[in-house]
């Protein structure tokens, strides 16, 4: 169990190198980051700066080449792939730009899937409750192809929150939506993040969306060149006082 006084995410000198036909490519180059429990963080920067790779490392979907990655009190260096998968199933929810819903499952089934994988007997009841939360009770039996983009992203958010994870990772969650629908989805995401008291790390190019987060980290060329560490420290001192 993670200590609530400690950051939910800690990265220390994290590097990620991938091998291609052209040779080794350095994707992350010594990233340091701390994110407190219950906070929202926007990760911004130009395309190719390493934002999505950073999210993949935090999710345990990419293994860091070197450095320390700790999430929810777990040292990723001590976990095998099965251990990382179990952690994602309990403590980490992920929202992708392209929704990643299972096309052959209804909205209700997509949301209940993570709970069913845990063997929960109340999976469908929880999924129905979450569908109400995201305003889609009347779409429970619809397949992804029968839903609009905004509705699919609402289902994806509900699925990410179904196990009540400590951490939500969102990669350009409004990137495939028009402005009005994107704003509605963003409102939902931040409302639920506060309601569930979940930590949110948001990858985005949208400055308006980034501005809604409590802190931000600016990435460039695989490095965090402006980080929330000093903001976090200052906030902690104020709270302590």
N, C-alpha and C positions, 0 to 999 in steps of 0.2 A: 504494500500500500504506500502511495506517495505521501510525503510530508507536505501539508498545505502551506507551510512557511517557506518552502523551497520553490524555485521556478519550476513550472510545468515542463519547460523546454530549456535545456542547456546545451550549447554547442561550444566546443573549445578547439580552435585551430583545425577546423574540419576542411579536408581536401577531398575532391572527387575527380578522378582521372578516368577517362574512357578511352578504349583502344579502337582505332579505326584503321582503314587501309592507309591513310596518310600518316599514321603514327599515333602517339599518345596525345590526347587533348585534355588540357587542364580545364575543368568546368568550374569547380569551386577551389578557391586559392586561400585557404586559411581563414575560414569564417568563424567569428565569435558572436554568440547571441544568447541572451537570456530573455525568457518571456514568463512573467508572473501568472499564477493561477487566476483565471477569471477575467483577464484583460483581453483587449482586442489590438492586434498589430497588423498594419498594412505593410507589405513588402513591395516596394516600387523600384523602377529602374527600366532602362531601355531593353528592347528585345535582345535576347542572347546574353543577358547579364548574369544568368544563373538562377533566376527566381524560381522557376518551376523545378529545376534540379534540387534547389534547396528544400522545397516542399517535399519532393520525393525522398530525400534523405531523412527528413523529419518523420515522414510516414513509414520509413523502413522499407520502402519499395525500391530504393537504391542504397547499396551499402557504401558508406564513406570509405575512401581509400585509406585515409588516416585521420586521426583526431578523435575527440570524445563526443558522442551523441547520447544524451540522456533525455528521455521523455517519460513523464509520469512516474518518475523514480526508478526507471529501468535503464540500465546501461546497454545500449544496442550492441556493444562489442561482446557482451556476454550472452546474447540471444542468437539462436539459429533461426532459419527461415520459418519453422513452425512456431517458434516463440514470438517472432515478429508478427506473424499472422494472427496469433491469439491476442496480442496486444492491440492490433488494429480492430479486432472484433469486440473489444471491451472498452478501450480508452481513447480511440482515435476514430473520428468520423471524417469522411472525405467528400467534398463537393467539387465535381469537375465542370469545366466549361461546357463540355459536350454531353452532360447529364449521366451517361454510362448506366442507363436503366436496362434491365433485362427485357428485350423486346417481346418475349413470349410469356411474360408475367404481367398481371394487372397491376394497377397502382397499389392496391392493397397488398398484393403478394410481394412486390418490390420492397415495400417498406418493412414487411414482416420478415424478409429473408435473413437479415443479420441476426434477428432474434431466434429464428428457427434453427440457424446454424449453432446457436448456443443451447439448443434443446429446450427453449422456453415454451411452456404449454400455453402461455397467455400472449403469444406472439401476435395473433390476429386482433385481439382486444386492444393491445397497445398500438398497433398499426391503425386501427379505426380511430382511436383517440388522436393520433398524430395527424391523420387526414382531416379531422375536424379543426385541429390547430392551424393547418395551412389552408383551410377553406375549400377543401376538395372532397367532402363527404359524398357528394353526388357523382364523383368520378371514380369511386373505388373499384368498379368492375371494368374500367377502361384500360386498354393497352397503351403503351407509350405512343404508338403511331396515331392513336385517336386523341391525343392530348396536344395542346399548343406548347410552344417552347417554354413559356412561363409556367404552365402547369407541370411540365416535365421537371423543371428545376425545383418547383415546390415539392414534388414527390421526392426528388433527390435530396433536398434538405431534410425532409421528414425522415428519410431512410438513414441519413447520416446521424440524426439525433436519436434514432430508435433505441439504441443501447445506453443512452444517457452518457456519452463519452465525456472525458475531461477536456478533450481538445478537438476542435473542428478545424480542418485544413480546407480552404476554399481557393481553387485555382481559376481566376477570371470567371466567377460565378454568374456574372451578368454579360459576359462577352458576346454571347450568341443571341442576345435579346435586344429588342428596340428600347429606346430610352424610357418610355413610360412603364413598360413591363419590367425592365431592369430595376427601375426605382422601386416598384412594388415588391420585387423579389428581395432587393437589398433591405427594405423595411422589415420584411418577414425574417430575414436572416439575423439582423441585429436585435429585433424584438425577442426572437427565440434564444439567441445567445445570452441575452440578459436574463430571460425567464429561467433558462436551464443553468445559469451561472457557469457557462462553458467558456473556455479560452478559445479565441478565434484568431487564426493566422490567415490573412487574406492576401493573395497574390493579385495585383490589379494594375492596369494601365490607366484606370479612370481616377483622376484626381479628386473628383467629388466623392467617389466611394472611399478612397483612401482617407479623406478628411474626416470621415465618420468614425474612424478607428482612434483609439486613445493614444497610440504611439505608431511610429513608422520606422522602417529600416530602408535605406536607399542602397541598392546594389549596382555595381558596375564592374564588368570584367571579372566576374567570379568572386568579388569581394564585397563586404558590407562597408561602404565608405562613410555612411552616417547611420548610427545605430541607436536604439532606444535605451541602451544600458544606463546612460547618465540620467535619462528621464525616469527610468524605473528606480534608480537609487534615490533620486530626489523625492519621488512619490513615497517611497518607503520611509524616508526620514520624516516627511510630513505626517504620515499615518502613525508613525511611532511616537511623534511628539504630541 
